[in-house]
Amino acid sequence: MNEEIKVNSMEIGYSDNQTDSYDVSGAVSKVSFAPLAGAIGKLPPNGNPVVSHKFGADPYALVFKDRVYLYNTNDVLEYDGDGNVKDNSYGNINKLSVISSDDLVNWTDHGEIKTAGPEGAAKWATQSWAPAAAHKVINGQDKFFLYFANNASGIGVLSSDSPIGPWVDPIGKPLISRSMPAAADVTWLFDPAVMVDDDGKAYIYFGGGVPEGKDEMPNTARVMQLSDDMIGVVGEAASIPAPFMFEDAGINKYNGVYYYTYCSNFYTGARPEGSPPAGEIAYMTSDSPMGPWSYQGTILKNPGHFFGVGGNNHHVIFQFHDAWYIAYHAQTLSKAMGVPKGYRSTHLNKVFFSEDGSIGEIAADMKGVEQIKDFNPFVRVEAGTIAWSAGINMQPLLTDDKEQAPVKLAVSDIGNGEWTAVSKVNFGSGATSFMAWVASAEDGGSIELRLDDPEGKLIGTLAVPSTNGWDQWVEAKTEVSVAEGIHDLYFLFNGKPGMELFKMGAWQFSK
C-alpha cells in the first residue's frame, strides 16, 4: 500500500510494504527492541553508543554541509528455532544503515539502505558489510558514493545525489572482483576505505585476512586509484605491508601526511617488539596515497579492554569542523540486553594528533564526546532525531512512488511510559507553544514535555487524538509554560497500556 495525503500544506507519505532500496524495516527491529521497558545501552548523559534503538557496526563517516553521516553494517538479531538469540552469523546482512548529526550527540535516523539481494540496489550481491562513503563534485553536481563488501568476495559501489539516498548501482557488477589482478593473494576481499585527495584523484583501500603461516606479514592489504567518475579502478593495485594485518582499512590525510589505519590480527604466538598487539587499531604513514608506508604503532585497544566484551575492532577517523574523531563499534548495547553475541553498536570518541604528527592513544568510553552546538527547537525537527530513548522504534514516513526522495522516519511502536529525548535544547528567552505531526489508529494518547529528566519539570502536555488510521496524519498543538535557557528535552508518551499509541513524525516549538 502506498498512500499520499496532505495536511497543513505538508506532504506526508506512508508505506507499510516498501520495496525500494533505501527503506527501513521496522518489523525486524521491533522483534529486537520491543521488550525494552526503559533506557538501555545509551544512558543519559552519555553519548555512547550513538544510538540505542538499533545496532550499527563497521562505521564509516562522511562530512557534508556541516553534518556528519555515519554509515553502518546493519546488524539485526538472529534467532534459533526456539526463539533464542543466536550468535551473529553475518551471512544474512544485506542492508546498510545511515544516521547523521550536526552536534555529535543528537542523531537523526535515516533508515536502512537496501543494498544487496533481490530487493537491493546491487542485485548481483548477496551481502553488504563494512561500508565506505565518499563525496565528489562531478560536472558541477554533488555526487555521493557508497562502497560495500559482498561478504569477503568482492566490493561494490552505489551512487546517489544525496548522502541519504536513494541509491542505485551504476555499474551492475562488482567494482573489484575475485577475477581481477587487484584481488590476487588477497584472502578477504572486503572492508573498503576511500579518500578523495586534494587534487581530485581518489583512492580505494581494501583487503584483509591471514594466509596460513603468514601471521606477522599477511600482505593482504591493497590500495588502488579510482577513476574520475568514482565507479571504476585505474592501473594496478599496490600492496600495503601492514604488520599483523587482519581487516578494517582506514585512510586519512593530516598536514600532508597520509595515515593508513587497520585492525591487527589475533595471532597468539610471540610478536617482535614494536608489533601491534592482537585486535588493536594500528597505523602507518606515507608521503603518498599509494605508499611506501612506515609502521608507527597502535592507537585503540580492542573493545574488550574497555567494555568487558571483545570481538573484532572496526573504525573510521574523520575531521568535523576543527576537531578529529574516531567512530568504532563495540558490543555494549547487546551486552546491556543480555545477548553479547556479536551484535555491535557505533561509538564516538576524540582523536588527538601530536606536534610530531603521531596519534595519541584513544580511551574508549561510554561518555563519548561533547555536544558541539545547542539544539534549535524552533525549526521543524524530524522525530527520529534523538539523543536517548526508551522502548521506541522507527518506521518510514515519507517516500514517493518514483523513489526520488530520501526516506524520512517516524517514531513508532510508542507504548505507555516510553520516551525519547534531545540534548541541550536552547529555548532562548522562552517558547510559547508546541506542535507535533502525529497519527493514531486507536485512542491516541498524550505527550508530556519535560525538562532535564523523564520526571523533570512539566512544561506542557500535548493531547494526541485518534486520526482513524496510521496513514492519516494531523498537526496537534498545545501551549507550553515558560521554558527558557538550555535544557535536555524529554517526550514522555502516555496512553492505554499494552498497545501502540501513536506515531510521531516531526515536532516544533514556537516563540
VEXDREN-2710 file (C-alpha; in Angstrom, 1 decimal):
% VEXDREN-2710
k/r/px/py/pz
1/MET/0.0/0.0/0.0
2/ASN/1.2/3.5/-0.8
3/GLU/-1.0/6.4/0.1
4/GLU/-0.3/10.2/0.0
5/ILE/-2.2/12.7/2.0
6/LYS/-1.7/16.4/2.6
7/VAL/-2.2/18.0/6.0
8/ASN/-1.5/21.6/6.8
9/SER/0.4/22.0/3.5
10/MET/2.9/19.3/4.4
11/GLU/3.1/16.2/2.1
12/ILE/3.2/13.1/4.2
13/GLY/3.6/9.6/2.7
14/TYR/3.2/6.3/4.5
15/SER/4.1/2.9/3.2
16/ASP/3.6/-0.4/5.0
17/ASN/5.2/-2.6/2.3
18/GLN/8.2/-0.8/0.9
19/THR/10.3/-2.4/-1.9
20/ASP/12.8/0.4/-2.7
21/SER/16.5/0.3/-1.9
22/TYR/16.6/2.9/0.8
23/ASP/13.7/1.9/3.1
24/VAL/13.7/0.7/6.7
25/SER/12.1/-2.4/8.0
26/GLY/10.5/-1.7/11.4
27/ALA/9.2/-5.2/11.9
28/VAL/12.6/-6.8/12.3
29/SER/13.8/-4.1/14.7
30/LYS/10.6/-4.4/16.7
31/VAL/11.3/-8.0/17.5
32/SER/14.7/-7.0/18.8
33/PHE/13.8/-4.0/20.9
34/ALA/10.1/-4.0/21.9
35/PRO/10.7/-5.7/25.2
36/LEU/12.8/-2.8/26.5
37/ALA/10.9/-1.0/29.2
38/GLY/13.4/1.7/29.9
39/ALA/16.6/3.2/28.5
40/ILE/19.2/0.6/27.8
41/GLY/22.7/0.8/26.3
42/LYS/22.9/4.6/25.9
43/LEU/22.0/6.2/29.3
44/PRO/21.8/9.9/29.8
45/PRO/24.0/11.9/29.8
46/ASN/26.3/9.5/27.9
47/GLY/26.9/9.8/24.2
48/ASN/27.8/6.2/23.6
49/PRO/26.7/4.2/21.8
50/VAL/25.5/6.9/19.5
51/VAL/22.0/5.3/19.2
52/SER/20.4/2.6/21.2
53/HIS/17.1/1.8/19.3
54/LYS/19.1/-0.3/16.9
55/PHE/22.5/-1.8/16.2
56/GLY/25.1/-0.5/13.8
57/ALA/28.6/-1.9/13.0
58/ASP/31.7/-1.1/10.9
59/PRO/31.1/2.6/11.0
60/TYR/32.2/5.0/8.2
61/ALA/31.9/8.7/8.3
62/LEU/31.2/11.3/5.6
63/VAL/31.1/15.0/6.4
64/PHE/28.9/17.2/4.1
65/LYS/27.4/20.7/4.7
66/ASP/28.1/20.8/8.5
67/ARG/26.7/17.3/9.2
68/VAL/28.4/14.1/9.7
69/TYR/26.8/11.0/8.3
70/LEU/27.7/7.6/9.8
71/TYR/27.1/4.5/7.5
72/ASN/26.9/1.2/9.3
73/THR/26.6/-2.5/8.7
74/ASN/23.0/-3.3/9.6
75/ASP/23.3/-5.9/12.4
76/VAL/19.9/-7.4/13.4
77/LEU/19.3/-10.1/16.0
78/GLU/19.2/-13.7/14.7
79/TYR/17.1/-16.4/16.4
80/ASP/17.1/-20.2/16.6
81/GLY/14.1/-22.4/16.3
82/ASP/13.2/-21.9/20.0
83/GLY/13.3/-18.1/19.7
84/ASN/16.6/-17.7/21.4
85/VAL/19.2/-15.1/20.1
86/LYS/21.9/-16.8/18.2
87/ASP/25.5/-15.7/17.6
88/ASN/25.6/-13.1/14.7
89/SER/26.4/-15.1/11.6
90/TYR/26.8/-12.0/9.4
91/GLY/25.5/-14.1/6.5
92/ASN/22.1/-12.6/6.4
93/ILE/23.2/-8.9/6.4
94/ASN/22.2/-7.3/3.0
95/LYS/21.4/-3.8/4.2
96/LEU/23.4/-0.8/5.5
97/SER/22.1/2.0/7.7
98/VAL/22.8/5.7/8.0
99/ILE/22.4/8.3/10.7
100/SER/23.5/11.9/10.8
101/SER/24.2/14.7/13.3
102/ASP/25.3/18.3/13.3
103/ASP/26.2/18.3/17.1
104/LEU/27.5/14.7/17.6
105/VAL/25.0/13.8/20.4
106/ASN/21.6/14.2/18.8
107/TRP/21.4/11.8/15.8
108/THR/18.8/11.6/13.0
109/ASP/17.9/8.1/11.9
110/HIS/17.7/7.9/8.0
111/GLY/16.8/4.2/8.0
112/GLU/18.2/1.2/6.2
113/ILE/19.7/1.1/2.7
114/LYS/18.6/-2.0/0.8
115/THR/21.9/-2.8/-0.7
116/ALA/22.2/-6.4/-1.8
117/GLY/19.9/-9.2/-2.9
118/PRO/16.6/-9.3/-4.9
119/GLU/15.3/-6.2/-3.2
120/GLY/18.6/-4.4/-3.1
121/ALA/20.2/-1.9/-5.4
122/ALA/23.1/-4.3/-6.2
123/LYS/21.2/-7.4/-7.2
124/TRP/24.4/-9.3/-8.1
125/ALA/25.5/-9.2/-4.4
126/THR/24.3/-11.3/-1.5
127/GLN/25.6/-9.4/1.5
128/SER/26.6/-5.9/2.4
129/TRP/29.3/-5.4/5.0
130/ALA/31.6/-2.5/6.1
131/PRO/30.6/0.5/4.0
132/ALA/32.8/3.4/2.9
133/ALA/31.3/6.6/1.7
134/ALA/32.7/9.5/-0.4
135/HIS/31.5/12.8/-1.9
136/LYS/32.8/14.4/-5.1
137/VAL/31.7/17.2/-7.3
138/ILE/31.4/15.9/-10.8
139/ASN/30.4/18.2/-13.7
140/GLY/29.3/20.8/-11.1
141/GLN/27.0/18.4/-9.3
142/ASP/27.4/16.9/-5.8
143/LYS/27.7/13.1/-6.1
144/PHE/27.8/10.5/-3.4
145/PHE/29.3/7.0/-3.5
146/LEU/28.8/4.1/-1.1
147/TYR/31.2/1.2/-1.3
148/PHE/30.5/-2.1/0.4
149/ALA/31.8/-5.6/0.7
150/ASN/29.8/-8.5/-0.7
151/ASN/30.9/-10.7/2.2
152/ALA/34.7/-11.3/1.6
153/SER/34.4/-12.0/-2.1
154/GLY/34.1/-8.6/-3.8
155/ILE/33.5/-4.8/-3.4
156/GLY/30.5/-3.0/-4.9
157/VAL/29.6/0.7/-5.3
158/LEU/26.3/2.6/-5.2
159/SER/25.7/6.2/-6.2
160/SER/23.3/8.9/-5.2
161/ASP/22.6/12.6/-5.5
162/SER/22.2/12.8/-1.7
163/PRO/24.1/11.4/1.3
164/ILE/21.0/9.6/2.4
165/GLY/19.8/8.2/-0.9
166/PRO/18.0/6.9/-2.8
167/TRP/20.9/4.7/-4.1
168/VAL/21.4/3.0/-7.4
169/ASP/24.0/0.5/-8.7
170/PRO/25.8/2.5/-11.5
171/ILE/27.7/-0.5/-13.0
172/GLY/25.6/-3.6/-12.2
173/LYS/28.6/-5.7/-11.1
174/PRO/31.4/-5.6/-8.6
175/LEU/33.8/-2.7/-8.6
176/ILE/36.6/-5.1/-7.6
177/SER/36.1/-8.9/-8.0
178/ARG/38.0/-12.1/-7.5
179/SER/38.7/-12.3/-11.2
180/MET/40.7/-9.1/-11.2
181/PRO/44.5/-8.9/-10.7
182/ALA/43.9/-6.5/-7.9
183/ALA/42.5/-9.4/-5.8
184/ALA/45.5/-11.6/-6.3
185/ASP/46.7/-13.0/-3.0
186/VAL/44.0/-11.1/-1.0
187/THR/42.4/-13.5/1.4
188/TRP/39.4/-11.4/2.2
189/LEU/38.3/-9.0/-0.5
190/PHE/36.4/-6.6/1.7
191/ASP/36.5/-3.6/4.2
192/PRO/36.9/-0.7/1.7
193/ALA/38.0/2.8/2.7
194/VAL/38.0/5.7/0.2
195/MET/39.7/9.1/0.0
196/VAL/39.3/11.9/-2.5
197/ASP/42.7/13.7/-2.4
198/ASP/43.2/17.5/-2.7
199/ASP/44.0/17.2/-6.4
200/GLY/40.6/15.4/-7.1
201/LYS/42.2/11.9/-7.5
202/ALA/40.5/9.2/-5.4
203/TYR/41.8/6.0/-4.0
204/ILE/40.3/2.9/-2.5
205/TYR/41.9/0.7/0.2
206/PHE/40.7/-2.8/0.8
207/GLY/41.7/-6.3/1.8
208/GLY/42.4/-8.5/4.8
209/GLY/42.8/-12.0/6.1
210/VAL/45.8/-14.1/7.1
211/PRO/47.2/-16.7/4.8
212/GLU/48.5/-19.8/6.7
213/GLY/51.9/-19.2/8.2
214/LYS/51.9/-15.5/7.4
215/ASP/50.6/-14.0/10.6
216/GLU/53.4/-11.4/11.0
217/MET/53.2/-10.1/7.4
218/PRO/50.0/-11.3/5.7
219/ASN/50.4/-8.9/2.8
220/THR/46.7/-8.8/2.1
221/ALA/46.1/-5.1/2.2
222/ARG/45.8/-3.2/-1.1
223/VAL/45.3/0.4/-2.4
224/MET/44.2/1.3/-5.9
225/GLN/43.3/4.5/-7.7
226/LEU/39.7/5.1/-8.6
227/SER/38.5/6.5/-11.9
228/ASP/37.5/10.1/-12.2
229/ASP/33.8/9.1/-12.0
230/MET/34.4/7.1/-8.8
231/ILE/32.8/3.9/-10.2
232/GLY/35.9/2.3/-11.8
233/VAL/39.5/1.5/-10.9
234/VAL/42.7/2.6/-12.7
235/GLY/46.0/0.9/-13.0
236/GLU/47.3/-1.8/-10.7
237/ALA/46.8/-2.4/-7.0
238/ALA/49.7/-1.7/-4.7
239/SER/50.4/-3.8/-1.6
240/ILE/50.4/-2.2/1.9
241/PRO/52.9/-4.1/4.1
242/ALA/50.9/-3.8/7.3
243/PRO/52.3/-5.9/10.2
244/PHE/49.9/-8.5/11.6
245/MET/47.2/-7.2/9.3
246/PHE/43.7/-8.6/9.8
247/GLU/41.0/-6.3/8.4
248/ASP/39.4/-2.8/8.5
249/ALA/41.1/-0.3/6.2
250/GLY/41.1/3.4/7.1
251/ILE/42.6/6.4/5.3
252/ASN/43.2/10.0/6.3
253/LYS/45.4/12.9/5.4
254/TYR/46.7/15.3/8.0
255/ASN/49.3/18.0/7.4
256/GLY/50.2/16.5/4.1
257/VAL/50.8/13.0/5.5
258/TYR/48.7/10.0/4.6
259/TYR/47.6/7.8/7.5
260/TYR/46.6/4.2/6.8
261/THR/44.8/2.5/9.7
262/TYR/43.8/-1.1/10.2
263/CYS/42.9/-3.8/12.8
264/SER/45.6/-6.2/13.8
265/ASN/45.1/-10.0/13.7
266/PHE/44.6/-12.3/16.7
267/TYR/47.7/-14.4/16.4
268/THR/48.5/-15.8/19.8
269/GLY/52.2/-16.5/19.3
270/ALA/55.2/-14.3/20.1
271/ARG/55.4/-11.0/18.4
272/PRO/58.5/-9.0/17.6
273/GLU/59.0/-5.9/19.8
274/GLY/57.1/-3.0/18.5
275/SER/54.4/-5.1/16.7
276/PRO/50.7/-4.3/17.2
277/PRO/49.0/-6.4/19.9
278/ALA/46.0/-8.5/18.9
279/GLY/42.8/-6.9/17.8
280/GLU/44.0/-3.3/18.1
281/ILE/43.8/-0.4/15.6
282/ALA/47.3/0.3/14.2
283/TYR/48.5/2.9/11.8
284/MET/51.1/3.6/9.1
285/THR/52.2/6.8/7.4
286/SER/53.3/7.8/3.9
287/ASP/54.1/10.8/1.8
288/SER/51.9/9.3/-1.0
289/PRO/48.4/7.8/-1.1
290/MET/49.9/4.7/-2.8
291/GLY/52.9/4.3/-0.4
292/PRO/55.5/3.3/0.6
293/TRP/54.3/3.0/4.2
294/SER/56.1/3.1/7.6
295/TYR/54.5/1.4/10.6
296/GLN/54.0/3.8/13.6
297/GLY/52.1/2.0/16.3
298/THR/48.6/1.4/17.7
299/ILE/46.0/3.9/18.8
300/LEU/42.9/2.0/20.1
301/LYS/42.9/-1.2/22.1
302/ASN/40.3/-3.9/21.5
303/PRO/36.8/-3.1/22.8
304/GLY/37.1/-5.9/25.3
305/HIS/39.8/-3.8/27.1
306/PHE/37.3/-1.0/27.8
307/PHE/33.8/-2.7/27.9
308/GLY/34.4/-6.2/29.0
309/VAL/33.2/-7.7/25.8
310/GLY/35.5/-8.1/22.8
311/GLY/35.2/-9.1/19.2
312/ASN/36.6/-7.5/16.1
313/ASN/37.7/-3.9/16.1
314/HIS/36.5/-1.7/13.3
315/HIS/36.8/2.1/13.0
316/VAL/36.9/5.3/10.9
317/ILE/38.8/8.5/11.7
318/PHE/37.3/11.8/10.5
319/GLN/37.6/15.6/10.9
320/PHE/34.5/17.6/11.8
321/HIS/35.0/21.3/12.0
322/ASP/38.3/21.8/13.8
323/ALA/38.4/18.5/15.7
324/TRP/39.2/14.9/14.9
325/TYR/37.1/11.9/15.9
326/ILE/37.1/8.2/15.7
327/ALA/33.9/6.1/15.3
328/TYR/34.3/2.4/16.2
329/HIS/32.0/-0.4/17.3
330/ALA/31.6/-2.4/20.5
331/GLN/29.0/-4.8/21.8
332/THR/27.8/-2.5/24.6
333/LEU/24.2/-2.4/23.6
334/SER/23.9/-6.2/23.1
335/LYS/25.7/-6.7/26.4
336/ALA/23.2/-4.5/28.1
337/MET/20.4/-6.5/26.5
338/GLY/22.0/-9.7/27.8
339/VAL/23.0/-11.0/24.3
340/PRO/26.6/-10.2/23.7
341/LYS/26.7/-12.5/20.7
342/GLY/28.4/-10.4/18.0
343/TYR/25.8/-7.6/17.6
344/ARG/27.7/-4.3/17.5
345/SER/26.9/-0.6/18.1
346/THR/28.8/2.5/17.0
347/HIS/30.7/4.7/19.5
348/LEU/32.4/8.0/19.1
349/ASN/35.5/9.5/20.8
350/LYS/38.0/12.2/20.1
351/VAL/41.4/11.8/18.3
352/PHE/44.4/13.9/19.1
353/PHE/47.4/14.5/16.9
354/SER/50.8/15.4/18.5
355/GLU/53.0/18.1/17.1
356/ASP/55.2/15.5/15.5
357/GLY/52.2/14.0/13.7
358/SER/51.8/10.9/15.9
359/ILE/48.3/9.9/17.0
360/GLY/47.7/9.7/20.8
361/GLU/46.3/6.6/22.3
362/ILE/42.5/6.8/22.4
363/ALA/40.5/6.0/25.5
364/ALA/37.2/4.4/24.5
365/ASP/34.3/5.0/27.0
366/MET/30.6/5.4/27.4
367/LYS/30.7/9.1/27.9
368/GLY/31.5/9.9/24.3
369/VAL/32.2/13.4/23.0
370/GLU/30.9/16.8/24.0
371/GLN/27.9/18.3/22.1
372/ILE/29.4/20.9/19.8
373/LYS/26.4/23.2/19.4
374/ASP/23.0/23.8/21.1
375/PHE/19.9/22.2/19.6
376/ASN/17.4/24.6/18.0
377/PRO/13.7/23.7/18.8
378/PHE/12.2/26.5/16.7
379/VAL/12.7/24.7/13.4
380/ARG/10.9/21.6/12.1
381/VAL/12.6/18.6/13.7
382/GLU/12.3/15.1/12.4
383/ALA/11.0/13.0/15.4
384/GLY/13.7/10.4/14.5
385/THR/16.3/12.9/15.8
386/ILE/17.2/11.7/19.3
387/ALA/19.9/11.6/21.9
388/TRP/18.3/9.0/24.2
389/SER/15.3/6.8/24.1
390/ALA/13.4/4.0/25.8
391/GLY/11.3/1.4/24.0
392/ILE/10.5/3.1/20.7
393/ASN/11.2/2.1/17.1
394/MET/11.4/3.9/13.8
395/GLN/9.3/3.3/10.6
396/PRO/9.2/5.0/7.2
397/LEU/7.2/8.3/7.0
398/LEU/7.9/9.9/3.6
399/THR/8.6/8.4/0.3
400/ASP/7.3/8.7/-3.3
401/ASP/6.2/6.3/-5.9
402/LYS/9.2/7.0/-8.2
403/GLU/11.8/6.6/-5.4
404/GLN/13.1/10.0/-6.0
405/ALA/13.0/11.2/-2.4
406/PRO/15.1/10.1/0.6
407/VAL/13.2/8.2/3.2
408/LYS/12.1/10.0/6.4
409/LEU/11.3/8.1/9.6
410/ALA/8.6/8.5/12.2
411/VAL/9.0/7.4/15.9
412/SER/6.7/4.3/16.1
413/ASP/5.7/1.4/18.3
414/ILE/5.2/4.0/21.0
415/GLY/3.9/2.4/24.3
416/ASN/2.8/3.9/27.6
417/GLY/5.7/5.2/29.6
418/GLU/8.2/5.1/26.8
419/TRP/10.1/8.3/25.8
420/THR/12.6/10.0/23.6
421/ALA/14.9/12.9/24.4
422/VAL/17.1/15.5/22.7
423/SER/20.1/17.1/24.4
424/LYS/20.9/20.7/25.2
425/VAL/17.9/22.3/23.6
426/ASN/18.2/26.1/23.6
427/PHE/14.8/27.7/24.3
428/GLY/16.4/31.2/24.5
429/SER/14.0/33.7/26.2
430/GLY/11.2/31.2/26.0
431/ALA/8.8/29.1/24.0
432/THR/5.0/29.6/24.0
433/SER/3.6/26.6/22.0
434/PHE/4.5/23.2/20.7
435/MET/3.2/21.2/17.8
436/ALA/3.7/17.7/16.5
437/TRP/2.7/15.7/13.4
438/VAL/1.1/12.6/14.7
439/ALA/-1.0/9.6/13.6
440/SER/-3.0/7.0/15.5
441/ALA/-5.4/4.2/14.6
442/GLU/-6.8/3.7/18.1
443/ASP/-7.4/6.0/21.0
444/GLY/-4.2/8.2/20.7
445/GLY/-2.7/9.4/24.0
446/SER/-0.6/12.3/25.1
447/ILE/3.0/13.6/25.0
448/GLU/4.3/15.2/28.2
449/LEU/7.1/17.7/27.6
450/ARG/9.6/17.6/30.5
451/LEU/12.9/19.2/31.1
452/ASP/16.2/17.5/32.0
453/ASP/14.7/14.2/33.1
454/PRO/11.7/11.9/32.3
455/GLU/10.2/13.1/35.6
456/GLY/11.5/16.6/35.3
457/LYS/9.6/19.9/35.1
458/LEU/6.5/19.6/33.0
459/ILE/6.2/22.5/30.6
460/GLY/3.2/21.2/28.6
461/THR/1.1/18.2/27.6
462/LEU/0.0/17.5/24.0
463/ALA/-3.2/15.6/23.5
464/VAL/-2.8/13.1/20.6
465/PRO/-6.2/12.4/19.1
466/SER/-7.1/9.3/17.1
467/THR/-6.7/10.1/13.4
468/ASN/-8.6/7.0/12.3
469/GLY/-5.6/5.3/10.7
470/TRP/-1.8/5.0/10.7
471/ASP/-1.7/6.7/7.4
472/GLN/-3.8/9.7/8.5
473/TRP/-1.6/12.5/9.8
474/VAL/-2.6/15.6/11.7
475/GLU/-0.9/18.6/13.3
476/ALA/-1.6/18.7/17.0
477/LYS/-0.7/21.8/19.1
478/THR/-0.6/22.9/22.7
479/GLU/0.5/25.9/24.7
480/VAL/3.6/25.5/26.9
481/SER/4.6/27.1/30.2
482/VAL/7.8/29.1/30.4
483/ALA/10.8/27.2/29.1
484/GLU/13.9/29.3/29.0
485/GLY/17.6/28.7/28.5
486/ILE/19.3/25.3/27.7
487/HIS/17.7/22.0/28.8
488/ASP/17.5/18.4/27.8
489/LEU/14.0/17.9/26.5
490/TYR/12.1/14.7/27.1
491/PHE/9.0/13.5/25.3
492/LEU/7.2/11.2/27.7
493/PHE/4.4/9.1/25.9
494/ASN/1.3/8.2/27.8
495/GLY/-1.9/6.2/27.0
496/LYS/-3.6/2.9/27.3
497/PRO/-1.1/0.2/28.4
498/GLY/-0.4/-2.8/26.2
499/MET/-0.9/-1.2/22.8
500/GLU/0.8/1.0/20.2
501/LEU/-0.5/4.5/21.0
502/PHE/0.5/6.7/18.0
503/LYS/3.4/7.6/15.7
504/MET/5.2/11.0/15.7
505/GLY/6.7/12.3/12.5
506/ALA/8.0/15.7/13.4
507/TRP/7.8/18.5/16.0
508/GLN/8.5/22.2/16.5
509/PHE/8.3/24.8/19.2
510/SER/7.2/28.4/18.6
511/LYS/8.3/31.6/20.4
END
